Amino acid sequence: MDGTADMLWPDWGDDTRREIVSYWIAEGLYAGRRLLLPVILLLVSFAAIYLYLDTPAALVVGAADAQWLSVGHLLLPLSFLCVHMTNRRYGPAFAFAQVVLAFALAIAFVMFAVPALADVAPLRIVPEMRVAVAFGAAFFIASFLSIVVFDGARGPRWWVAPLIGMLSSVVLFCLIFYPAAYAGVAPWSHRMLQHMELLAGAAVLMLLPYWTLRGIVRPLPGYGGY
């Protein structure tokens, strides 16, 4: 046992060990400070999606399809844009952490805060549990694909990484969300294809805010300036 303990924690002395622990604590606090704004922005995008779930998108898709497709559905690319900007600035590890922390906070809010606030501020729309779980799982998986694709596509052509990353994420999101949420209970294939088409168009439009933010959100050293 002593030999194993020595291998895991060499005999550096108490002062050295305290310095190492202090270093990792400082690094953790520094990383947390970096993630504060990205996590808040991602949570705000989630809130925007929820707040507009009951707002028909009639001007975009027509009155008939607006019965199931809302403005909230069309705001999904904003969440992926938040992840892309974090990936651009800090790299994939921080983008992964952003998604995980934002989801943890959102789940904690739904589990603990929503029941307490229900009487004070009644919710306008409460998605079914199956739909909510399908959305969370689809977005979570699609976000990770987006992070990997974005990081792998970094290069001198600034538009390649955000475009491919966004397109891959929205396509995978629809492929997971619609069958998981509606298979067996509602027609979903046509809705999935239509939503996927609209999100693909939104992915192209997201290049405009991405290009606008490039000068503000610059990559840290080590990412080639892309």
NUTI-523516 format. One record per atom (N, C-alpha, C): residue in one letter; x, z, y negated. Coordinates in pm, whole numbers, plus 50000, padded with zeros to 5 digits. Each point is the difference from the previous one (the first is absolute). Example, Ala and Ser with C-alpha at 12.3 -4.5 7.8 and 13.67 -1.06 7.14 Angstrom:
! NUTI-523516
A513195078050569
A499115000049881
A500905000049880
S499654992849895
S500825000649881
S499235007349891
! end
This chain:
! NUTI-523516
M500825000050120
M499185000049880
M500855000049875
D501105007850001
D500865000749882
D500604986549969
G500434992950107
G500604986949977
G499004990349942
T498755000550046
T498974991249946
T499725003149855
A499955012949968
A499755004049861
A501134995449909
D501235000850049
D501154995649919
D499944985149974
M499514992350101
M499914985649981
M498934996749896
L498885007550002
L498924997249906
L500355004749860
W500745011049991
W500345005649869
W501445004950005
P500974991849969
P501415003950009
P500295012449917
D501085006850036
D500385012449932
D500664996849867
W499174997149899
W500504996349867
W500095012149906
G499445011250043
G499995011549911
G498695001049925
D499645012249962
D498725002349934
D499884992749867
D501084999549923
D499944993549870
D499714985150014
T500674993650097
T499804985750021
T498584997150048
R499515008750088
R498644998050049
R498995001449886
R500205009849914
R499105001849886
R500054987949908
E501184994349982
E500134988149916
E499254988150062
I500094998850133
I499314989050067
I498495001649988
V499515012350023
V498575002649987
V499534997549857
S500785004449903
S499644997949860
S499974985249967
Y500964992550058
Y500054985649975
Y498744993150052
W499595003650122
W498824993450056
W498735004249928
I499945012449954
I498855004249922
I499934992049869
A501164998649935
A500044992449875
A499624985450024
E500484994250111
E499644986250032
E498504998650025
G499435010050070
G498564999650026
G499195000949872
L500425008649908
L499295001249872
L500144987349918
Y501194993850006
Y500224987749925
Y499134988750057
A499924999350133
A499154989850062
A498535002549966
G499605012850000
G498625003249965
G499674996049857
R500965002049910
R499784996149861
R499864984849988
R500794992750077
R499904985449998
R498654995350053
L499485007150099
L498774995650064
L498755004349926
L500125008849904
L498835005549934
L499124989149940
L500584991649914
L499214989549935
L499504989650099
P500834994950095
P499474990350097
P498835005450080
V500065012650042
V498905005750078
V498745001149914
I500165004349876
I498855001149911
I499354986449978
L500814989749978
L499464986649977
L499254994950123
L500555002650118
L499314995650122
L498685007450017
L499985012949970
L498765007650007
L498984994949899
V500464996349882
V499104994549898
V499404986850049
S500794991850067
S499474987550053
S498975002750108
F500225010250084
F498995003950099
F498715004149930
A500145008049893
A498825004749927
A499244988349940
A500724990049947
A499344988349942
A499224992350106
I500594998550119
I499314993250109
I498705007350033
Y500085013350009
Y498815007850033
Y498934999249890
L500435001449875
L499035000449890
L499224987049986
Y500604988850045
Y499334987149986
Y499454994750132
L499895008850100
L499454995650128
L498524996249990
D499295005849903
D498594996749986
D499734990749882
T501054993349953
T499844990349891
T500034985950058
P498884992950001
P499954986850063
P500984990249934
A500584991450083
A500924989949950
A499294986749985
A498835000349941
A499164988049992
A500664988849921
L500755003449896
L500634989749917
L501094992550076
V500525006150107
V501084993850076
V499494992450120
V499085005950075
V499584994050127
V498544995950003
G499255002949895
G498584996750000
G499145011850042
A498734999249968
A499115011450022
A499825003350147
A499954990050087
A499745002550142
A501115008150064
D501234995549982
D501125007050061
D500345012949928
A499565001449876
A500295012349925
A499285012050058
Q499074997850092
Q499315011150064
Q500965008150087
W501044993950052
W500955007450083
W501405000349940
L500334990449912
L501334999549942
L499955005349857
S500765010449973
S499965006549869
S501304997849925
V500005004249876
V501224999349920
V501095008650063
G499615011150061
G500975008550067
G500774992850109
H499314991250074
H500684992150103
H501074991049940
L499744995049881
L500924990549938
L501175006849929
L499935013249984
L501085007349933
L501115004250097
L499834997050126
L500985004250101
L501434995649968
P500234987549951
P501384995949970
P500715008949899
L499265007249916
L500645009149905
L500775010950072
S499455004850111
S500695010350077
S501294994550060
F499934987950053
F501224994050056
F501024997149889
L499534996749881
L500914997849888
L500765013049967
C499315011350003
C500675012849976
C501125002350101
V499734996750125
V501015001650105
V501164990449978
H499704987749960
H501064990249975
H500925004349886
M499445005649895
M500835004149887
M500935011550039
T499505009250082
T500865010850051
T501104994350088
N499644990550085
N500984993650088
N501054992849917
R499574993349896
R500944992849913
R500985009649933
R499495011349953
R500825009449925
R500905008450089
Y499415006150105
Y500725010050079
Y500324995850143
G499424989050047
G500274995750136
G498915004150097
P500094995450125
P498935002150097
P499785014550038
A501065008250006
A499835013950041
A499075007449903
F500194998049871
F499155006549902
F498594994350003
A499874987150026
A498664994050009
A499255005750120
F500695001650115
F499375006550115
F499545014149962
A500885007549935
A499665013749961
A498815000249904
Q499954990449909
Q498884999149905
Q498674998650074
V499954990950096
V498774997650075
V499605012550079
V500965006150068
V499705011750082
V499505011649915
L500685002849889
L499605011049914
L498644997549935
A499774987749953
A498724996949938
A498865001550101
F500214995650123
F498975001550101
F499775014650034
A501075007750010
A499845014250031
A499205007049891
L500294997049875
L499275006149890
L498544995349996
A499794987250027
A498624994950001
A499185006350112
I500595001450117
I499295006350112
I499715014749969
A500985006949942
A499805014049964
A498885001449897
F499954990749905
F498945000449899
F498634998050063
V499914990350090
V498724997250064
V499545011750085
M500935006550068
M499655010850092
M499645012949928
F500705002949891
F499845013149938
F499324999649863
A500334990149919
A499474999849864
A498614993849992
V499784989350074
V498714993049991
V498835009050036
P500065007750112
P498865008950028
P499735010149890
A501065005049937
A499835009849894
A499424993949873
L500314987349977
L499554993449878
L498674992850017
A499494999350121
A498804992050027
A498815004849918
D499855013149985
D498865005349925
D500184998549850
V501265000249956
V500284999049856
V499924985649953
A500634991050077
A500014985749964
A499684991950124
P498734997950029
P499614992650120
P500684986450009
L500454996750119
L500684987350021
L499004988549994
R500404989149935
R499104988649985
R499844992550131
I501054999450077
I499954992850128
I500935006950098
V499535002250120
V500795006550104
V500104990350118
P501154994050022
P500124990650112
P499805007250133
E499514992850099
E499895005550134
E501385003650052
M500065009750090
M501295004650051
M500774988750067
R499304991650075
R500684988950067
R500614990449899
V499284997049894
V500504990949896
V501195006349927
A499895012849969
A501085006849929
A501285000450084
V499855003350128
V501175000650089
V500604986150017
A499144989950014
A500504986350015
A500764995549877
F499475003549882
F500704996549876
F501355006949992
G500035013050028
G501275007249993
G501034994750097
A499594997550124
A500934994950100
A500504986049963
A499084991449955
A500374986349964
A500974999949882
F499705008049898
F500895000249884
F501355006050036
F500015010550079
F501255006550037
F500914990350075
I499464993250100
I500814990650079
I500414988149915
A499074994649920
A500324988549916
A501055003549896
S499995012349951
S501015004249902
S501384999850060
F500135004950122
F501315000050064
F500504985850025
L499104991050041
L500414986150015
L500434994249866
S499255003149896
S500344995049866
S501375004849956
I500315012550026
I501305005749960
I501144992850071
V499844998050131
V501064993450078
V500184985649955
V498894992849983
V500084986049960
V500594998749860
F499555008449907
F500524999549863
F501505002449998
D500455010150072
D501435003249999
D500824988850064
G499464993950105
G500724989250066
G500024987149920
A499044998449908
A499904987549923
A500645001149862
R500625011349967
R500675001249870
R501004988549983
G500064994849880
G500954989249976
G499924995149857
P500814990049967
P500034994849863
P498654994649951
R499184994950090
R498684995249960
R499075012149994
W499755005049881
W499315012749981
W498615000450061
W499354988550011
W498604999650043
W499835000150151
V501064997350076
V499874998850145
V499605013350064
A500735010649969
A499745013050064
A498605005349970
P499575000549873
P498655005249976
P498904991150056
L500204986949999
L498954991050050
L499855001250151
I501124999050073
I499925000850146
I499585014050042
G500535010149932
G499615013650033
G498525002449980
M499454994949889
M498585001949971
M499134992250098
L500354987550025
L499204991850091
L499985006050141
S501155004350049
S500045005750135
S499185012850007
S500035008049895
S499295012850003
S498494998049995
V499514991049913
V498554998449989
V499424993350125
V500754990750059
V499534993650123
V499925010250112
L501065008050017
L499985010050107
L498925010549974
F499825003749874
F498955009749969
F498644995150047
C499664987749967
C498704994650040
C499874998850152
L501074995850066
L499964998550145
L499785013250071
I500455010949940
I499825013250060
I498685006349955
F499724999249871
F498885007549944
F498644995250051
Y499744987149994
Y498654995250028
Y499565002250145
P500804996250100
P499545003250137
P499945015050026
A500945007749942
A499995014550023
A498785006549936
A499574995049886
A498905006249926
A498634994950042
Y499904987150038
Y498674994050014
Y499724993450134
A500984999050088
A499744993450129
A498905007450075
G498984992650041
G498925005850077
G498865005649917
V500185001149869
V498945005849916
V499574990849887
A500824990149965
A499674991049890
A500814987250014
P499494988749948
P500804987750001
P501235001949912
W501164996850053
W501215003049925
W500994988449990
S499954990350088
S501014989450000
S499954991849872
H498794996049958
H499874992249877
H500445008449880
R499595012649997
R500405008749890
R501525001749996
M500605001550117
M501455001750006
M500724987849942
L499574988250040
L500654987949953
L499824998249850
Q498805003149951
Q499754998449857
Q500825010249920
H500035012350046
H500795010349932
H501484996650004
M500464994950114
M501404996250014
M500354988749903
E499104990549985
E500234988949907
E500115005049856
L499095009049963
L500025005449864
L501265008349975
L500395008050099
L501205008249983
L501274991549996
A500004988950072
A501144990949994
A500144994249859
G498854996449939
G500054995449862
G500455011049905
A499545012350026
A500445011249917
A501495002750016
A500534997450120
A501435001950023
A500824990949909
V499524987949980
V500684990849908
V499885005049857
L498815004949963
L499815005049864
L500845012549973
M500305007750103
M500805012249984
M501444996949959
L500404987350011
L501344996249955
L500145001749849
L498894998649929
L500065001449854
L500355014249957
P499275010550047
P500435013549963
P501365003750057
Y500324994750119
Y501325002950056
Y501094994349910
W499814987749955
W500994993849911
W500095007749869
T498885004749949
T499995007549875
T500765013250014
L499905006450115
L500625013150021
L501464999150045
R500474988050031
R501384998850049
R501025005349901
G499784997749873
G500955004749900
G499975015049980
I498885006450038
I499875014549983
I500455007350126
V499574995250115
V500335006350128
V501154992150062
R501205003749963
R501194993050050
R500535006750127
P500544992150094
P500545005950123
P501225008849972
L500145010450078
L501205008449990
L501194992350057
P501225004349969
P501184993350056
P499944999750153
G500384988850056
G499994998550145
G498944990250048
Y499094995949909
Y498954990850039
Y500184986349936
G501164997449947
G500334986649952
G499264995749877
G499305009349935
G499254996349881
G498704992850028
Y499584999550128
Y498794992450034
Y498805009450012
! end
